[in-house]
């Protein structure tokens, strides 16, 4: 049950990041340039296979110009 819950959260987080990024007309490369993160990492976060650290979540939110909690809704 815990694994399913965490994978659901990871998928929702990734979907939100991708949705907001696309709505702002940004590419994964744009996020990488702003945050200094690897494109593969951003891709894995967006597809739910990687959970970002709190620090990286804050960097991604800042790059998207949203509050971090917006990524978790």
PDB file of N, H, CA, C and O in Angstrom:
ATOM      1  N   UNK A   1       0.819  -1.192   0.000  1.00  0.00           N
ATOM      2  CA  UNK A   1       0.000   0.000   0.000  1.00  0.00           C
ATOM      3  C   UNK A   1       0.866   1.261   0.000  1.00  0.00           C
ATOM      4  O   UNK A   1       0.582   2.205  -0.738  1.00  0.00           O
ATOM      5  N   UNK A   2       1.911   1.284   0.814  1.00  0.00           N
ATOM      6  H   UNK A   2       2.142   0.518   1.413  1.00  0.00           H
ATOM      7  CA  UNK A   2       2.780   2.457   0.894  1.00  0.00           C
ATOM      8  C   UNK A   2       3.474   2.718  -0.437  1.00  0.00           C
ATOM      9  O   UNK A   2       3.593   3.869  -0.857  1.00  0.00           O
ATOM     10  N   UNK A   3       3.931   1.661  -1.105  1.00  0.00           N
ATOM     11  H   UNK A   3       3.833   0.726  -0.764  1.00  0.00           H
ATOM     12  CA  UNK A   3       4.610   1.825  -2.393  1.00  0.00           C
ATOM     13  C   UNK A   3       3.649   2.399  -3.423  1.00  0.00           C
ATOM     14  O   UNK A   3       4.022   3.279  -4.198  1.00  0.00           O
ATOM     15  N   UNK A   4       2.405   1.903  -3.437  1.00  0.00           N
ATOM     16  H   UNK A   4       2.102   1.187  -2.807  1.00  0.00           H
ATOM     17  CA  UNK A   4       1.400   2.413  -4.371  1.00  0.00           C
ATOM     18  C   UNK A   4       1.116   3.879  -4.090  1.00  0.00           C
ATOM     19  O   UNK A   4       1.008   4.676  -5.022  1.00  0.00           O
ATOM     20  N   UNK A   5       0.995   4.246  -2.825  1.00  0.00           N
ATOM     21  H   UNK A   5       1.083   3.599  -2.068  1.00  0.00           H
ATOM     22  CA  UNK A   5       0.735   5.637  -2.448  1.00  0.00           C
ATOM     23  C   UNK A   5       1.868   6.541  -2.911  1.00  0.00           C
ATOM     24  O   UNK A   5       1.628   7.608  -3.475  1.00  0.00           O
ATOM     25  N   UNK A   6       3.108   6.109  -2.668  1.00  0.00           N
ATOM     26  H   UNK A   6       3.303   5.242  -2.209  1.00  0.00           H
ATOM     27  CA  UNK A   6       4.258   6.924  -3.064  1.00  0.00           C
ATOM     28  C   UNK A   6       4.364   7.041  -4.580  1.00  0.00           C
ATOM     29  O   UNK A   6       4.699   8.108  -5.093  1.00  0.00           O
ATOM     30  N   UNK A   7       4.086   5.960  -5.301  1.00  0.00           N
ATOM     31  H   UNK A   7       3.814   5.093  -4.884  1.00  0.00           H
ATOM     32  CA  UNK A   7       4.166   6.046  -6.757  1.00  0.00           C
ATOM     33  C   UNK A   7       3.058   6.931  -7.303  1.00  0.00           C
ATOM     34  O   UNK A   7       3.248   7.598  -8.320  1.00  0.00           O
ATOM     35  N   UNK A   8       1.900   6.951  -6.644  1.00  0.00           N
ATOM     36  H   UNK A   8       1.745   6.409  -5.818  1.00  0.00           H
ATOM     37  CA  UNK A   8       0.809   7.841  -7.051  1.00  0.00           C
ATOM     38  C   UNK A   8       1.218   9.292  -6.848  1.00  0.00           C
ATOM     39  O   UNK A   8       0.968  10.136  -7.708  1.00  0.00           O
ATOM     40  N   UNK A   9       1.842   9.583  -5.721  1.00  0.00           N
ATOM     41  H   UNK A   9       2.045   8.897  -5.022  1.00  0.00           H
ATOM     42  CA  UNK A   9       2.304  10.952  -5.444  1.00  0.00           C
ATOM     43  C   UNK A   9       3.380  11.361  -6.443  1.00  0.00           C
ATOM     44  O   UNK A   9       3.350  12.473  -6.970  1.00  0.00           O
ATOM     45  N   UNK A  10       4.327  10.471  -6.703  1.00  0.00           N
ATOM     46  H   UNK A  10       4.352   9.568  -6.275  1.00  0.00           H
ATOM     47  CA  UNK A  10       5.403  10.769  -7.657  1.00  0.00           C
ATOM     48  C   UNK A  10       4.837  11.063  -9.038  1.00  0.00           C
ATOM     49  O   UNK A  10       5.281  11.991  -9.714  1.00  0.00           O
ATOM     50  N   UNK A  11       3.856  10.271  -9.454  1.00  0.00           N
ATOM     51  H   UNK A  11       3.495   9.518  -8.905  1.00  0.00           H
ATOM     52  CA  UNK A  11       3.239  10.465 -10.768  1.00  0.00           C
ATOM     53  C   UNK A  11       2.490  11.793 -10.809  1.00  0.00           C
ATOM     54  O   UNK A  11       2.589  12.520 -11.797  1.00  0.00           O
ATOM     55  N   UNK A  12       1.755  12.119  -9.772  1.00  0.00           N
ATOM     56  H   UNK A  12       1.675  11.528  -8.969  1.00  0.00           H
ATOM     57  CA  UNK A  12       1.001  13.379  -9.718  1.00  0.00           C
ATOM     58  C   UNK A  12       1.961  14.565  -9.737  1.00  0.00           C
ATOM     59  O   UNK A  12       1.729  15.540 -10.451  1.00  0.00           O
ATOM     60  N   UNK A  13       3.025  14.486  -8.964  1.00  0.00           N
ATOM     61  H   UNK A  13       3.214  13.693  -8.384  1.00  0.00           H
ATOM     62  CA  UNK A  13       4.030  15.545  -8.934  1.00  0.00           C
ATOM     63  C   UNK A  13       4.620  15.750 -10.323  1.00  0.00           C
ATOM     64  O   UNK A  13       4.703  16.878 -10.810  1.00  0.00           O
ATOM     65  N   UNK A  14       5.025  14.665 -10.952  1.00  0.00           N
ATOM     66  H   UNK A  14       4.958  13.749 -10.557  1.00  0.00           H
ATOM     67  CA  UNK A  14       5.603  14.751 -12.291  1.00  0.00           C
ATOM     68  C   UNK A  14       4.633  15.315 -13.309  1.00  0.00           C
ATOM     69  O   UNK A  14       5.005  16.138 -14.147  1.00  0.00           O
ATOM     70  N   UNK A  15       3.382  14.869 -13.234  1.00  0.00           N
ATOM     71  H   UNK A  15       3.080  14.202 -12.554  1.00  0.00           H
ATOM     72  CA  UNK A  15       2.353  15.389 -14.145  1.00  0.00           C
ATOM     73  C   UNK A  15       2.165  16.892 -13.952  1.00  0.00           C
ATOM     74  O   UNK A  15       2.026  17.636 -14.923  1.00  0.00           O
ATOM     75  N   UNK A  16       2.161  17.333 -12.701  1.00  0.00           N
ATOM     76  H   UNK A  16       2.274  16.729 -11.912  1.00  0.00           H
ATOM     77  CA  UNK A  16       1.994  18.763 -12.420  1.00  0.00           C
ATOM     78  C   UNK A  16       3.166  19.578 -12.943  1.00  0.00           C
ATOM     79  O   UNK A  16       2.969  20.648 -13.518  1.00  0.00           O
ATOM     80  N   UNK A  17       4.372  19.089 -12.750  1.00  0.00           N
ATOM     81  H   UNK A  17       4.532  18.219 -12.282  1.00  0.00           H
ATOM     82  CA  UNK A  17       5.552  19.801 -13.249  1.00  0.00           C
ATOM     83  C   UNK A  17       5.478  19.928 -14.764  1.00  0.00           C
ATOM     84  O   UNK A  17       5.685  21.012 -15.309  1.00  0.00           O
ATOM     85  N   UNK A  18       5.183  18.829 -15.445  1.00  0.00           N
ATOM     86  H   UNK A  18       5.015  17.948 -15.002  1.00  0.00           H
ATOM     87  CA  UNK A  18       5.104  18.849 -16.909  1.00  0.00           C
ATOM     88  C   UNK A  18       3.983  19.772 -17.388  1.00  0.00           C
ATOM     89  O   UNK A  18       4.167  20.537 -18.336  1.00  0.00           O
ATOM     90  N   UNK A  19       2.819  19.698 -16.730  1.00  0.00           N
ATOM     91  H   UNK A  19       2.670  19.077 -15.960  1.00  0.00           H
ATOM     92  CA  UNK A  19       1.672  20.526 -17.125  1.00  0.00           C
ATOM     93  C   UNK A  19       1.991  22.015 -16.981  1.00  0.00           C
ATOM     94  O   UNK A  19       1.726  22.801 -17.890  1.00  0.00           O
ATOM     95  N   UNK A  20       2.557  22.394 -15.846  1.00  0.00           N
ATOM     96  H   UNK A  20       2.772  21.755 -15.108  1.00  0.00           H
ATOM     97  CA  UNK A  20       2.883  23.799 -15.604  1.00  0.00           C
ATOM     98  C   UNK A  20       3.980  24.260 -16.562  1.00  0.00           C
ATOM     99  O   UNK A  20       3.905  25.352 -17.125  1.00  0.00           O
ATOM    100  N   UNK A  21       4.987  23.428 -16.739  1.00  0.00           N
ATOM    101  H   UNK A  21       5.048  22.540 -16.282  1.00  0.00           H
ATOM    102  CA  UNK A  21       6.088  23.764 -17.651  1.00  0.00           C
ATOM    103  C   UNK A  21       5.559  23.998 -19.060  1.00  0.00           C
ATOM    104  O   UNK A  21       5.902  24.995 -19.696  1.00  0.00           O
ATOM    105  N   UNK A  22       4.733  23.095 -19.546  1.00  0.00           N
ATOM    106  H   UNK A  22       4.455  22.285 -19.030  1.00  0.00           H
ATOM    107  CA  UNK A  22       4.187  23.224 -20.900  1.00  0.00           C
ATOM    108  C   UNK A  22       3.269  24.439 -21.021  1.00  0.00           C
ATOM    109  O   UNK A  22       3.284  25.124 -22.043  1.00  0.00           O
ATOM    110  N   UNK A  23       2.470  24.711 -19.986  1.00  0.00           N
ATOM    111  H   UNK A  23       2.458  24.154 -19.156  1.00  0.00           H
ATOM    112  CA  UNK A  23       1.575  25.872 -19.998  1.00  0.00           C
ATOM    113  C   UNK A  23       2.358  27.177 -20.081  1.00  0.00           C
ATOM    114  O   UNK A  23       1.869  28.173 -20.613  1.00  0.00           O
ATOM    115  N   UNK A  24       3.569  27.162 -19.554  1.00  0.00           N
ATOM    116  H   UNK A  24       3.966  26.352 -19.121  1.00  0.00           H
ATOM    117  CA  UNK A  24       4.422  28.351 -19.596  1.00  0.00           C
ATOM    118  C   UNK A  24       5.299  28.379 -20.841  1.00  0.00           C
ATOM    119  O   UNK A  24       6.125  29.276 -21.003  1.00  0.00           O
ATOM    120  N   UNK A  25       5.117  27.394 -21.721  1.00  0.00           N
ATOM    121  H   UNK A  25       4.446  26.665 -21.589  1.00  0.00           H
ATOM    122  CA  UNK A  25       5.884  27.351 -22.965  1.00  0.00           C
ATOM    123  C   UNK A  25       7.352  27.034 -22.760  1.00  0.00           C
ATOM    124  O   UNK A  25       8.203  27.450 -23.546  1.00  0.00           O
ATOM    125  N   UNK A  26       7.646  26.293 -21.698  1.00  0.00           N
ATOM    126  H   UNK A  26       6.954  25.954 -21.059  1.00  0.00           H
ATOM    127  CA  UNK A  26       9.030  25.959 -21.376  1.00  0.00           C
ATOM    128  C   UNK A  26       9.330  24.514 -21.756  1.00  0.00           C
ATOM    129  O   UNK A  26       8.445  23.660 -21.743  1.00  0.00           O
ATOM    130  N   UNK A  27      10.586  24.255 -22.095  1.00  0.00           N
ATOM    131  H   UNK A  27      11.306  24.949 -22.106  1.00  0.00           H
ATOM    132  CA  UNK A  27      11.036  22.889 -22.372  1.00  0.00           C
ATOM    133  C   UNK A  27      11.749  22.345 -21.133  1.00  0.00           C
ATOM    134  O   UNK A  27      12.063  23.088 -20.203  1.00  0.00           O
ATOM    135  N   UNK A  28      11.997  21.044 -21.142  1.00  0.00           N
ATOM    136  H   UNK A  28      11.742  20.441 -21.897  1.00  0.00           H
ATOM    137  CA  UNK A  28      12.802  20.472 -20.067  1.00  0.00           C
ATOM    138  C   UNK A  28      14.190  21.101 -20.070  1.00  0.00           C
ATOM    139  O   UNK A  28      14.791  21.302 -19.015  1.00  0.00           O
ATOM    140  N   UNK A  29      14.690  21.408 -21.257  1.00  0.00           N
ATOM    141  H   UNK A  29      14.201  21.245 -22.114  1.00  0.00           H
ATOM    142  CA  UNK A  29      15.993  22.061 -21.366  1.00  0.00           C
ATOM    143  C   UNK A  29      16.012  23.420 -20.691  1.00  0.00           C
ATOM    144  O   UNK A  29      17.014  23.803 -20.087  1.00  0.00           O
ATOM    145  N   UNK A  30      14.904  24.154 -20.792  1.00  0.00           N
ATOM    146  H   UNK A  30      14.090  23.843 -21.283  1.00  0.00           H
ATOM    147  CA  UNK A  30      14.807  25.453 -20.111  1.00  0.00           C
ATOM    148  C   UNK A  30      14.938  25.267 -18.603  1.00  0.00           C
ATOM    149  O   UNK A  30      15.659  26.009 -17.935  1.00  0.00           O
ATOM    150  N   UNK A  31      14.235  24.269 -18.077  1.00  0.00           N
ATOM    151  H   UNK A  31      13.650  23.666 -18.620  1.00  0.00           H
ATOM    152  CA  UNK A  31      14.299  23.996 -16.638  1.00  0.00           C
ATOM    153  C   UNK A  31      15.727  23.612 -16.247  1.00  0.00           C
ATOM    154  O   UNK A  31      16.225  24.034 -15.203  1.00  0.00           O
ATOM    155  N   UNK A  32      16.371  22.822 -17.077  1.00  0.00           N
ATOM    156  H   UNK A  32      15.966  22.480 -17.925  1.00  0.00           H
ATOM    157  CA  UNK A  32      17.759  22.411 -16.807  1.00  0.00           C
ATOM    158  C   UNK A  32      18.700  23.604 -16.756  1.00  0.00           C
ATOM    159  O   UNK A  32      19.541  23.704 -15.862  1.00  0.00           O
ATOM    160  N   UNK A  33      18.558  24.499 -17.709  1.00  0.00           N
ATOM    161  H   UNK A  33      17.875  24.418 -18.435  1.00  0.00           H
ATOM    162  CA  UNK A  33      19.432  25.680 -17.743  1.00  0.00           C
ATOM    163  C   UNK A  33      19.233  26.555 -16.506  1.00  0.00           C
ATOM    164  O   UNK A  33      20.197  27.106 -15.973  1.00  0.00           O
ATOM    165  N   UNK A  34      18.001  26.683 -16.054  1.00  0.00           N
ATOM    166  H   UNK A  34      17.218  26.236 -16.486  1.00  0.00           H
ATOM    167  CA  UNK A  34      17.717  27.532 -14.892  1.00  0.00           C
ATOM    168  C   UNK A  34      18.184  26.869 -13.595  1.00  0.00           C
ATOM    169  O   UNK A  34      18.754  27.529 -12.726  1.00  0.00           O
ATOM    170  N   UNK A  35      17.941  25.574 -13.469  1.00  0.00           N
ATOM    171  H   UNK A  35      17.477  25.037 -14.174  1.00  0.00           H
ATOM    172  CA  UNK A  35      18.234  24.879 -12.207  1.00  0.00           C
ATOM    173  C   UNK A  35      19.626  24.266 -12.137  1.00  0.00           C
ATOM    174  O   UNK A  35      20.134  23.999 -11.048  1.00  0.00           O
ATOM    175  N   UNK A  36      20.246  24.040 -13.295  1.00  0.00           N
ATOM    176  H   UNK A  36      19.834  24.256 -14.180  1.00  0.00           H
ATOM    177  CA  UNK A  36      21.529  23.350 -13.322  1.00  0.00           C
ATOM    178  C   UNK A  36      21.400  21.836 -13.210  1.00  0.00           C
ATOM    179  O   UNK A  36      22.397  21.132 -13.051  1.00  0.00           O
ATOM    180  N   UNK A  37      20.167  21.337 -13.294  1.00  0.00           N
ATOM    181  H   UNK A  37      19.357  21.909 -13.423  1.00  0.00           H
ATOM    182  CA  UNK A  37      19.928  19.898 -13.213  1.00  0.00           C
ATOM    183  C   UNK A  37      20.059  19.267 -14.590  1.00  0.00           C
ATOM    184  O   UNK A  37      19.930  19.939 -15.613  1.00  0.00           O
ATOM    185  N   UNK A  38      20.312  17.984 -14.595  1.00  0.00           N
ATOM    186  H   UNK A  38      20.417  17.438 -13.763  1.00  0.00           H
ATOM    187  CA  UNK A  38      20.429  17.203 -15.823  1.00  0.00           C
ATOM    188  C   UNK A  38      19.040  16.969 -16.437  1.00  0.00           C
ATOM    189  O   UNK A  38      18.064  16.762 -15.716  1.00  0.00           O
ATOM    190  N   UNK A  39      18.965  17.004 -17.774  1.00  0.00           N
ATOM    191  H   UNK A  39      19.758  17.171 -18.359  1.00  0.00           H
ATOM    192  CA  UNK A  39      17.685  16.804 -18.449  1.00  0.00           C
ATOM    193  C   UNK A  39      17.098  15.430 -18.147  1.00  0.00           C
ATOM    194  O   UNK A  39      15.885  15.293 -17.994  1.00  0.00           O
ATOM    195  N   UNK A  40      17.949  14.419 -18.061  1.00  0.00           N
ATOM    196  H   UNK A  40      18.935  14.531 -18.185  1.00  0.00           H
ATOM    197  CA  UNK A  40      17.477  13.076 -17.724  1.00  0.00           C
ATOM    198  C   UNK A  40      16.810  13.035 -16.359  1.00  0.00           C
ATOM    199  O   UNK A  40      15.819  12.331 -16.165  1.00  0.00           O
ATOM    200  N   UNK A  41      17.357  13.793 -15.412  1.00  0.00           N
ATOM    201  H   UNK A  41      18.162  14.365 -15.570  1.00  0.00           H
ATOM    202  CA  UNK A  41      16.778  13.869 -14.069  1.00  0.00           C
ATOM    203  C   UNK A  41      15.391  14.498 -14.138  1.00  0.00           C
ATOM    204  O   UNK A  41      14.442  13.979 -13.550  1.00  0.00           O
ATOM    205  N   UNK A  42      15.273  15.619 -14.857  1.00  0.00           N
ATOM    206  H   UNK A  42      16.044  16.040 -15.335  1.00  0.00           H
ATOM    207  CA  UNK A  42      13.976  16.290 -14.999  1.00  0.00           C
ATOM    208  C   UNK A  42      12.976  15.344 -15.656  1.00  0.00           C
ATOM    209  O   UNK A  42      11.823  15.266 -15.233  1.00  0.00           O
ATOM    210  N   UNK A  43      13.406  14.637 -16.672  1.00  0.00           N
ATOM    211  H   UNK A  43      14.343  14.700 -17.016  1.00  0.00           H
ATOM    212  CA  UNK A  43      12.537  13.679 -17.358  1.00  0.00           C
ATOM    213  C   UNK A  43      12.051  12.593 -16.402  1.00  0.00           C
ATOM    214  O   UNK A  43      10.868  12.250 -16.409  1.00  0.00           O
ATOM    215  N   UNK A  44      12.944  12.052 -15.586  1.00  0.00           N
ATOM    216  H   UNK A  44      13.904  12.330 -15.581  1.00  0.00           H
ATOM    217  CA  UNK A  44      12.559  11.001 -14.637  1.00  0.00           C
ATOM    218  C   UNK A  44      11.612  11.535 -13.570  1.00  0.00           C
ATOM    219  O   UNK A  44      10.699  10.827 -13.145  1.00  0.00           O
ATOM    220  N   UNK A  45      11.818  12.772 -13.136  1.00  0.00           N
ATOM    221  H   UNK A  45      12.559  13.347 -13.482  1.00  0.00           H
ATOM    222  CA  UNK A  45      10.895  13.376 -12.173  1.00  0.00           C
ATOM    223  C   UNK A  45       9.517  13.526 -12.822  1.00  0.00           C
ATOM    224  O   UNK A  45       8.501  13.192 -12.213  1.00  0.00           O
ATOM    225  N   UNK A  46       9.489  14.030 -14.057  1.00  0.00           N
ATOM    226  H   UNK A  46      10.314  14.302 -14.551  1.00  0.00           H
ATOM    227  CA  UNK A  46       8.209  14.232 -14.738  1.00  0.00           C
ATOM    228  C   UNK A  46       7.477  12.921 -15.011  1.00  0.00           C
ATOM    229  O   UNK A  46       6.246  12.895 -14.988  1.00  0.00           O
ATOM    230  N   UNK A  47       8.198  11.840 -15.267  1.00  0.00           N
ATOM    231  H   UNK A  47       9.198  11.861 -15.286  1.00  0.00           H
ATOM    232  CA  UNK A  47       7.493  10.580 -15.542  1.00  0.00           C
ATOM    233  C   UNK A  47       7.254   9.760 -14.274  1.00  0.00           C
ATOM    234  O   UNK A  47       6.751   8.638 -14.338  1.00  0.00           O
ATOM    235  N   UNK A  48       7.619  10.328 -13.120  1.00  0.00           N
ATOM    236  H   UNK A  48       8.027  11.239 -13.067  1.00  0.00           H
ATOM    237  CA  UNK A  48       7.301   9.704 -11.839  1.00  0.00           C
ATOM    238  C   UNK A  48       8.251   8.617 -11.389  1.00  0.00           C
ATOM    239  O   UNK A  48       7.987   7.947 -10.391  1.00  0.00           O
ATOM    240  N   UNK A  49       9.348   8.424 -12.099  1.00  0.00           N
ATOM    241  H   UNK A  49       9.562   8.968 -12.910  1.00  0.00           H
ATOM    242  CA  UNK A  49      10.279   7.363 -11.707  1.00  0.00           C
ATOM    243  C   UNK A  49      11.371   7.845 -10.753  1.00  0.00           C
ATOM    244  O   UNK A  49      12.156   7.040 -10.250  1.00  0.00           O
ATOM    245  N   UNK A  50      11.424   9.150 -10.506  1.00  0.00           N
ATOM    246  H   UNK A  50      10.787   9.803 -10.915  1.00  0.00           H
ATOM    247  CA  UNK A  50      12.425   9.727  -9.592  1.00  0.00           C
ATOM    248  C   UNK A  50      11.732  10.729  -8.682  1.00  0.00           C
ATOM    249  O   UNK A  50      10.976  11.585  -9.142  1.00  0.00           O
ATOM    250  N   UNK A  51      11.998  10.614  -7.387  1.00  0.00           N
ATOM    251  H   UNK A  51      12.612   9.919  -7.013  1.00  0.00           H
ATOM    252  CA  UNK A  51      11.471  11.581  -6.431  1.00  0.00           C
ATOM    253  C   UNK A  51      12.523  12.654  -6.184  1.00  0.00           C
ATOM    254  O   UNK A  51      13.644  12.337  -5.788  1.00  0.00           O
ATOM    255  N   UNK A  52      12.178  13.919  -6.413  1.00  0.00           N
ATOM    256  H   UNK A  52      11.267  14.176  -6.735  1.00  0.00           H
ATOM    257  CA  UNK A  52      13.164  14.976  -6.174  1.00  0.00           C
ATOM    258  C   UNK A  52      13.343  15.234  -4.681  1.00  0.00           C
ATOM    259  O   UNK A  52      12.430  15.009  -3.887  1.00  0.00           O
ATOM    260  N   UNK A  53      14.512  15.701  -4.316  1.00  0.00           N
ATOM    261  H   UNK A  53      15.254  15.884  -4.961  1.00  0.00           H
ATOM    262  CA  UNK A  53      14.723  16.148  -2.937  1.00  0.00           C
ATOM    263  C   UNK A  53      13.916  17.428  -2.733  1.00  0.00           C
ATOM    264  O   UNK A  53      13.472  18.049  -3.699  1.00  0.00           O
ATOM    265  N   UNK A  54      13.731  17.812  -1.495  1.00  0.00           N
ATOM    266  H   UNK A  54      14.091  17.307  -0.711  1.00  0.00           H
ATOM    267  CA  UNK A  54      13.025  19.060  -1.195  1.00  0.00           C
ATOM    268  C   UNK A  54      13.752  20.230  -1.844  1.00  0.00           C
ATOM    269  O   UNK A  54      13.125  21.125  -2.411  1.00  0.00           O
ATOM    270  N   UNK A  55      15.068  20.218  -1.758  1.00  0.00           N
ATOM    271  H   UNK A  55      15.578  19.492  -1.298  1.00  0.00           H
ATOM    272  CA  UNK A  55      15.873  21.283  -2.358  1.00  0.00           C
ATOM    273  C   UNK A  55      15.643  21.360  -3.866  1.00  0.00           C
ATOM    274  O   UNK A  55      15.457  22.449  -4.409  1.00  0.00           O
ATOM    275  N   UNK A  56      15.654  20.217  -4.543  1.00  0.00           N
ATOM    276  H   UNK A  56      15.805  19.332  -4.103  1.00  0.00           H
ATOM    277  CA  UNK A  56      15.430  20.219  -5.990  1.00  0.00           C
ATOM    278  C   UNK A  56      13.997  20.593  -6.339  1.00  0.00           C
ATOM    279  O   UNK A  56      13.758  21.253  -7.350  1.00  0.00           O
ATOM    280  N   UNK A  57      13.044  20.178  -5.512  1.00  0.00           N
ATOM    281  H   UNK A  57      13.239  19.642  -4.691  1.00  0.00           H
ATOM    282  CA  UNK A  57      11.650  20.565  -5.730  1.00  0.00           C
ATOM    283  C   UNK A  57      11.515  22.087  -5.663  1.00  0.00           C
ATOM    284  O   UNK A  57      10.801  22.689  -6.465  1.00  0.00           O
ATOM    285  N   UNK A  58      12.201  22.699  -4.709  1.00  0.00           N
ATOM    286  H   UNK A  58      12.781  22.210  -4.058  1.00  0.00           H
ATOM    287  CA  UNK A  58      12.180  24.158  -4.591  1.00  0.00           C
ATOM    288  C   UNK A  58      12.817  24.819  -5.811  1.00  0.00           C
ATOM    289  O   UNK A  58      12.314  25.835  -6.291  1.00  0.00           O
ATOM    290  N   UNK A  59      13.909  24.263  -6.316  1.00  0.00           N
ATOM    291  H   UNK A  59      14.318  23.438  -5.927  1.00  0.00           H
ATOM    292  CA  UNK A  59      14.561  24.819  -7.509  1.00  0.00           C
ATOM    293  C   UNK A  59      13.655  24.718  -8.732  1.00  0.00           C
ATOM    294  O   UNK A  59      13.567  25.654  -9.526  1.00  0.00           O
ATOM    295  N   UNK A  60      12.988  23.583  -8.877  1.00  0.00           N
ATOM    296  H   UNK A  60      13.059  22.823  -8.231  1.00  0.00           H
ATOM    297  CA  UNK A  60      12.076  23.402 -10.011  1.00  0.00           C
ATOM    298  C   UNK A  60      10.914  24.382  -9.906  1.00  0.00           C
ATOM    299  O   UNK A  60      10.530  25.003 -10.897  1.00  0.00           O
ATOM    300  N   UNK A  61      10.355  24.521  -8.710  1.00  0.00           N
ATOM    301  H   UNK A  61      10.667  24.017  -7.905  1.00  0.00           H
ATOM    302  CA  UNK A  61       9.254  25.464  -8.510  1.00  0.00           C
ATOM    303  C   UNK A  61       9.693  26.887  -8.837  1.00  0.00           C
ATOM    304  O   UNK A  61       8.958  27.633  -9.483  1.00  0.00           O
ATOM    305  N   UNK A  62      10.882  27.263  -8.395  1.00  0.00           N
ATOM    306  H   UNK A  62      11.480  26.657  -7.869  1.00  0.00           H
ATOM    307  CA  UNK A  62      11.393  28.601  -8.681  1.00  0.00           C
ATOM    308  C   UNK A  62      11.567  28.798 -10.184  1.00  0.00           C
ATOM    309  O   UNK A  62      11.229  29.857 -10.713  1.00  0.00           O
ATOM    310  N   UNK A  63      12.089  27.786 -10.874  1.00  0.00           N
ATOM    311  H   UNK A  63      12.363  26.926 -10.445  1.00  0.00           H
ATOM    312  CA  UNK A  63      12.270  27.874 -12.328  1.00  0.00           C
ATOM    313  C   UNK A  63      10.929  28.057 -13.029  1.00  0.00           C
ATOM    314  O   UNK A  63      10.840  28.738 -14.051  1.00  0.00           O
ATOM    315  N   UNK A  64       9.878  27.439 -12.467  1.00  0.00           N
ATOM    316  H   UNK A  64       9.950  26.886 -11.637  1.00  0.00           H
ATOM    317  CA  UNK A  64       8.536  27.546 -13.047  1.00  0.00           C
ATOM    318  C   UNK A  64       7.782  28.771 -12.534  1.00  0.00           C
ATOM    319  O   UNK A  64       6.670  29.052 -12.982  1.00  0.00           O
ATOM    320  N   UNK A  65       8.384  29.493 -11.600  1.00  0.00           N
ATOM    321  H   UNK A  65       9.287  29.264 -11.236  1.00  0.00           H
ATOM    322  CA  UNK A  65       7.781  30.679 -10.995  1.00  0.00           C
ATOM    323  C   UNK A  65       6.452  30.356 -10.308  1.00  0.00           C
ATOM    324  O   UNK A  65       5.456  31.059 -10.483  1.00  0.00           O
ATOM    325  N   UNK A  66       6.462  29.269  -9.519  1.00  0.00           N
ATOM    326  H   UNK A  66       7.271  28.698  -9.377  1.00  0.00           H
ATOM    327  CA  UNK A  66       5.300  28.879  -8.724  1.00  0.00           C
ATOM    328  C   UNK A  66       5.775  28.520  -7.324  1.00  0.00           C
ATOM    329  O   UNK A  66       6.961  28.274  -7.106  1.00  0.00           O
ATOM    330  N   UNK A  67       4.846  28.490  -6.380  1.00  0.00           N
ATOM    331  H   UNK A  67       3.882  28.690  -6.557  1.00  0.00           H
ATOM    332  CA  UNK A  67       5.165  28.021  -5.040  1.00  0.00           C
ATOM    333  C   UNK A  67       5.316  26.502  -5.087  1.00  0.00           C
ATOM    334  O   UNK A  67       4.597  25.840  -5.835  1.00  0.00           O
ATOM    335  N   UNK A  68       6.231  25.939  -4.309  1.00  0.00           N
ATOM    336  H   UNK A  68       6.816  26.477  -3.702  1.00  0.00           H
ATOM    337  CA  UNK A  68       6.420  24.485  -4.332  1.00  0.00           C
ATOM    338  C   UNK A  68       5.132  23.700  -4.082  1.00  0.00           C
ATOM    339  O   UNK A  68       4.948  22.625  -4.652  1.00  0.00           O
ATOM    340  N   UNK A  69       4.245  24.221  -3.242  1.00  0.00           N
ATOM    341  H   UNK A  69       4.395  25.095  -2.779  1.00  0.00           H
ATOM    342  CA  UNK A  69       3.006  23.490  -2.965  1.00  0.00           C
ATOM    343  C   UNK A  69       2.121  23.352  -4.202  1.00  0.00           C
ATOM    344  O   UNK A  69       1.299  22.438  -4.271  1.00  0.00           O
ATOM    345  N   UNK A  70       2.277  24.246  -5.179  1.00  0.00           N
ATOM    346  H   UNK A  70       2.945  24.989  -5.123  1.00  0.00           H
ATOM    347  CA  UNK A  70       1.512  24.135  -6.427  1.00  0.00           C
ATOM    348  C   UNK A  70       1.874  22.860  -7.182  1.00  0.00           C
ATOM    349  O   UNK A  70       1.053  22.325  -7.926  1.00  0.00           O
ATOM    350  N   UNK A  71       3.076  22.379  -6.998  1.00  0.00           N
ATOM    351  H   UNK A  71       3.744  22.814  -6.393  1.00  0.00           H
ATOM    352  CA  UNK A  71       3.517  21.177  -7.694  1.00  0.00           C
ATOM    353  C   UNK A  71       2.931  19.914  -7.073  1.00  0.00           C
ATOM    354  O   UNK A  71       2.922  18.854  -7.698  1.00  0.00           O
ATOM    355  N   UNK A  72       2.447  20.032  -5.849  1.00  0.00           N
ATOM    356  H   UNK A  72       2.454  20.894  -5.342  1.00  0.00           H
ATOM    357  CA  UNK A  72       1.943  18.867  -5.127  1.00  0.00           C
ATOM    358  C   UNK A  72       0.424  18.765  -5.114  1.00  0.00           C
ATOM    359  O   UNK A  72      -0.122  17.810  -4.561  1.00  0.00           O
ATOM    360  N   UNK A  73      -0.261  19.721  -5.705  1.00  0.00           N
ATOM    361  H   UNK A  73       0.182  20.497  -6.153  1.00  0.00           H
ATOM    362  CA  UNK A  73      -1.735  19.717  -5.683  1.00  0.00           C
ATOM    363  C   UNK A  73      -2.307  18.737  -6.669  1.00  0.00           C
ATOM    364  O   UNK A  73      -3.527  18.610  -6.777  1.00  0.00           O
TER     365      UNK A  73
END
